[in-house]
Amino acid sequence: MQDLPPLLLARERIEHGLTANDLGKRVRAGELVRVRHGVYVDGQTWQELKPWEQYRVRVQAAAETLENPTVFARRSSASVWGIPIIGQHHPVEALTHKNDGGRSRAGVRRHFAALGCVDPVQREGLLVTGRRRTVLDLGAFLPFTEAIAPLDHVLKPDIARALPALTKAELEAGIESNYSAAAARRIRAAIKFADPRSGSPGESLSRALIHVAGFEAPVLQFNVRTTEGSLGYTDFYWKEAWVVGEFDGVEKYVKAEYLKGRTTSQAVVAEKNRENRIRATGLNVVRWDWAVLMEPGRLEAELAAAGVPRRRTRSAVIDAGARP
């Protein structure tokens, strides 16, 4: 189970020796943050959480205050399963059996699901849609570029949570009659494109944006080698253009499994030296980070400027036997 910060519920303030005025004062002083109506968390702890961790806390806060048992779905279910989602400031999402257009109530966006179509499971004390159903819903109802990271993730074992990899066949089998024909087509397109070789959500989003922008599909995890041996693997490689692409996430500079005993400064220097050795082979290196991915059109512009080729359209392929 994920380590979540303790929640302070307004209905339990008396047990903590607090009044409603005390809560207000502490919020104004920054000592507490109100996660949702009636739910608070320590201010400093909240600031130290990553955006996706804050979102998970908001899901937990909703579960603490909703009167009826609630099945969390889509992005909210994904956060409970540890499935990465793209973007920030998402609403808490849950299911409803009332087909009233999916209105938001009590700060929760409700999505219609017919009775008997969803078999919820209990995860970390919450009712959520199953792991397979969760990523299929994301494929059905999110933009293609946002649906890829969750699918890439479940195609690999989640070792930290002791969850097995799902196969593309298993994902396809879950579509059945649960979705409209249009939604099923969106899901199948995303499943077809998904790839377990993606090393991070940032790489998954990058690959999806590259595809949507019409560039040639890059080689993933390309091993740059010289006569002296390997210089390491790059995230993306376009042989025709002699260009390698690298998504520069913060994980490699802060997480222990990437640092391997080094300090952050040492990791930054090592990465720079590695890039210089790759450039010395004649390859052009294009690097980008989350800020580039979140700005529409920016990654496309940078790759185009580097000479990354576009996919050839069918009409542009010349038949060798045809006369002009």
Secondary structure, DSSP 8 states (H G I E B T S, - for coil): -------EEGGGTGGGT--HHHHHHHHHTTSEEEEETTEEEEHHHHHHS-HHHHHHHHHHHHHHH-SS--EE-HHHHHHHHT----SS---EEEEESS-S---EETTEEEEE--TTS---EEETTEEE--HHHHHHHHHHHS-HHHHHHHHHHHTS-BGGGTB----HHHHHHTTTTSS-HHHHHHHHHHHHH--TT--SHHHHHHHHHHHHTTB---EEEEEEEETTEEEEEEEEEETTTTEEEEE--THHHH-HHHHTT--HHHHHHHHHHHHHHHHHTT-EEEEE-HHHHHSTTHHHHHHHHTT--B---GGG---TT---
